[in-house]
Amino acid sequence: MAHIVLDRVSKRFPPTKRGGDEIVAVDDVSLEIAQGEIFGIIGYSGAGKSTLVRLINQLEPLSAGSITVGDVPISSLRGRRLREQQTRIGMIFQRFNLLTSRTVAGNVAYPLEVLGVPRAQRRRRVEELLAFVGLADRAGAYPEQLSGGQQQRVGIARALAAEPQILLADEATSALDPETTDEVLDLLARVRRELGVTIVVITHEMDVITRIADRVAVMDAGRVVESGVTYDVFTRPQTAVAKRFVQTVVRALPGGDDLARLRELHPGRFFTISFTDEGASEARVLSALAKAGVDFNLVHGGVDDIQGRVYGLLTIAVRGDAESVAWALQGIGDGVSIEEQR
């Protein structure tokens, strides 16, 4: 069941006082995000992804189109009714946005104070959330006394304070090291699993998407250029921008001087062989080549795990006459894609 529906959504910013052209930040975007899923929105800087997330919670008004959350047309609401709906949408940020003058407990309690929740109820909720994010022993600490990962966990607890139905994570791991990023992503997965919250993750980091997102939309120049199940988009990208993202994670064949050096070290014809978990494996690919009796070297690539599913991308240098090479490659069997690198 769709939880968030964007129907032909656009956002245009007028020219500045200094002149210039109108800026189209989001251009005719339609998406459906299911109840309880983790949905990724990925794009390079300036793609429009952060503007899009601000449209979902109506921190920015639409220029065109409509947004529905549940059965509520949130983009048509104003005033008190809009504010009520916004309390059901939590948000975490790249730079944490914690109040430095407040303790950890005070930061988590702040949205509850704004909503007028009684003190005793606030205290219970804060204790519950700090235990959930693993910071029960840091309630009296101040943000400057915490690591970046701890600050982001406080941010997640604060975003969950009002029991939102949706959590928007805007570049939530961009300021964190890899190990801390893994901890935060594990926590977001737990939020979805145990609390049933729908999560929208906005990022430029492909490995974040492959870790936790069920589905993903790729944005470029304000438009969604590709979307689908994360594994499908990752293993069979259709657009140039999606292919560029995939190459940041998968050990694809290098280009330029690096490729020239590989060719010097490994004479022969270069083939890139890709395979998914639908019957193929690295062992099957290499054993088929060995069985064919052709001379080959594995020169680049490897196997990645995408949410428990396999994706392999191997580049080999093959030596031999054209007929023997063709017979060897044919022997690999179904479930693989083979492309010669010329």
N, C-alpha and C positions, 0 to 999 in steps of 0.2 A: 504493500500500500504506500502510495506517495505521501511523504510528510511535508516536503518542500517542493513547490512547483513554480518555476520561472517560465513565463510565457512571453517571448519576444521582448526581452528586457533590454533597454538601452539607457545609457547615462552620458549626457553631453555637458561639458563645462564651457561657458561662454568665454570669449576672448578676454584677456586681462586688460587693465586700464592702459597698459603700454602698447596695446595692439596685438596683432597676431591672429591666428585662426582659431575657430572653435575646436575644442579637444573632444574627441569621441573616445571615452575611456572604456565603455562597454557597448557593444554593437550587436543588437538583435540576438540575444542569447536565450535559448530555451533549454531547460534542464528539469528533470524530475529526480528527486533524492528520496530514497525509500525510508520508511520508518525504521529506526534502529540500525542503520548502516553507517559505515565510515566512508565518506565520499571525499575523494581528493580533487583539488583544483590546482593544476600545476601550470607554470608559465614563467618565462624570463621576466626580468624587471621591465615594467612598463606594459606588460601584457594585459592588465586590467583586472587581475585576480583579486587584489585587495579592495578595489572599488566595488567589485561584484559582491564580496562578503559584507561590505557596509550597506549594500542595497538590501541584502537578505534581512538584516535587522533594522532596516530603515533609518540608519544613521545618516544616510544620503537618500534624498527623494529620487524617484525614477524620472527620467525624461520621457520614457515610453514603455509600454508593456505592463505586466502585472506580476505580483508575487503572492502566492497563497501558502500559508503555513497551517497544516492541518486542514480545517475547513474554513479558516479565517483569511479573508483577502487583506493581508496586512498592509499592502501598498496603498490601499484606499482609506486607511484609518488615520485619524488625526487626534491630537490632544490626549486626554486621559485614556481613551481606548487604545491608542497606539502605545502609550507608556506601559499599560497593563500587559500587552502582548510582548513588549520588549523584555519584560522581567522574565519571560519564559525562554529567553535566548541568552545563554551565557557566552562570554568571550574571553579568550586568553590571547596574549600579545607577545611579540618578539622580545620586547624590552621589559616585560613583566608588569610595568606600570603600578608598582606597589607604592603605598603611601609611606614615605620614609619616617614620618613622625609617629606612626602607629606600629604596635607590635604585630607579630604574626597573627595572633588571635584577633587583634583589632582590625587588621586588614580583611580577614575573612568575615568578621562581623559587620563590616561597613555596609554592604548592600542590604543586610537585614535591618540595620538601623534606619536606612532610608525608607524601607518599606513599613517601618513602624512595628516591627516584631517585638513583643515583650522581652525584657532583659533575660529572664530565666530561660525562655525558649531559645533566645539567641545563644546563650551560653551552651546549652545542650547541643545545638546544631553545630557550633564551632568545634566543640570537643569531638563530635562524631566525624566531621570532615577532616580535622587534623589527624585523627587516627586513620582514616581512610587513605590519606596521602602519605602516611608514615612520618608525620611531624608532630606527634602529640607531645614530645619532649621539648619542642622549640616554641611553644605558644607564647612565651614571654620575651623571645628574642626579637630584634629589629632586623629589617631587611638587609642592612649593611653587614650584619653578622652571619649571613647565610651565603652558601655557594649559589652559583647561577641555577643549578638544577633544583636546589631547595626553594629558591625564589619562584621558579616556574611552578613547582608543586603547590606553593601558597597561592599562586595565581589560579591554578586549576581548582583548588578548594574554594577560593572566593567566587569563581565563576559558577560553581555548583551550589552556592549557598542558598539561593532562592528556588532550588529544585527545578532547574530549567528542563525543557523537553529537548532542546537543541543546544549544542556547544559548537561555537565557531573558533577555530584555532588558526590565527593569522601569523604564519612564519614562527610558530611557537618554539621551534628547535633551532632556528638559524643562529642564535647566539651561544649555543651549547656545544661542548666537545662530543665526540662520537659516543663515548660510554654513557654520558649523561643524557644524550639524545635517546639512546636505547631505553633508559629508565623512564623517561617521560612518555615515550611511545607505548611502553608496556602499561603505564598508568592509564593512558587514553583508551587502550584496548580494554582494560579492566572497567573503565567508566561505561563503555558501551555494553560490555558483557554483563555486569552486575546491576547497573542502573537503567539500562535500556535507552540511554540517551543517543539521539542521532547526532553524529559528529561530522562537521565539514572542515577538512584540513586544507589550508591554503599554503603552498610552499613552492620553492624553486628547486627543491632537493628530491630527485627521483628516488633515492634509496628510502626516504621517508614514506613515499607512496607505496613502494613495493613491500614495505614492512607491514603496514596496517590497513591500507585502503581497499575496500571491496571493489569499488569502481572509481574511475578517474575521468576528468575532463581536462583536455589540454587547451590552453588559451594562447592566442597570439594576436596582437594588435586589436584587442578588445573582443575578439570573437572566439567561440569554441570551435576549434578546427578538427577535433577528434574526441570521442568519448566511448566508454565501454568498460567491460570487466578489466580490472588492472592487469591480470595475466595476459589477456588477449592484446591489449594495447601495447604492453611491454614486449611481447614476443612477435607480434605482427604489426608494428607501427605503419600507418598508412601515409602520414604526412611528414614533411621535412623536419618540422619542429619536434614532433614526437620522436623521430629517429635520432635527433641530436640529444634528447634527454636520455634515451635508451643507451646511447654510447657513453654517457657519463657513469653508468653503472656496469654494463656488460663490457667485458674485455674484448672489444671489437678490434679489427685489424687497424693498426695505426696508419698514418699517411705521411707524405712528405719525406723528409730525410730518414725518419725511423723506418719507413717502409723500404726505402732504398737500401738501408743497411741490412735489413732482413733478407732482401733479395741477394745481396752480396754473400751473405753467410749461408744461404740455402738455395742453391740453384734448382731450377725446375719450374713447373707451372703451379701457381698459387690458387688454391680453392678454399673458400670459406663455407663450412658446413654448419648449419644451424638445425637444432632439433628440440622438441618439446618433450613432455612426459607422456606423450601418447604413443608409447611403444618403442621409442629409440633410446639410446644411451651412449655415453662416451665410449664405453667398453665395446659396444656393438659396432660403432663406427670404426674404431681403430682395429678391431679384430677382423672386420671385413676387408680392410685394406691389406692387413698382413696376410690374410688367407689368399688374396689375389696375387701375392708375390711381387707387387710393385714396390719400388724404393720410395719411401716417403719420410718426411719429418714433420712433427707437430711443431709449428713455429710460433703460434700465438693463440690465445683464447683460454677458455675454461668453462666451468659449469656453475651456474648460479641457482640459488634456491629462492623462489618467489612464493612466499606464504605456503611453504610445504610442497610446491610444485617445481619441477626441474626445467631449466632452460639452458641449453648448451650452445656455444658458439666457438667453433674450432677453425683455425686456419692451418692448412697443411701445404707443404711443398712436395710435389709429386714428380718423380723422374721416370721416364719410360716412353715408349712409342704411343702415339695417340690411341690406337686400338686397345692396348693393354690398360691404359689409364681410364678410358671410357668403360671398359668391362669391370675394372675395380670399383669405380664409383657407382656403377649400376648395382653392384653386389651389396652395397650398404643397405638397400631395401627401402621400404616405405617409412614415412614419418620424418623425413629429413628434407632440408632445402639446400641445394648445392649451387654456389655461384663462383665462377672463375674471376679472380682479381687480375685484371690486365694492366 
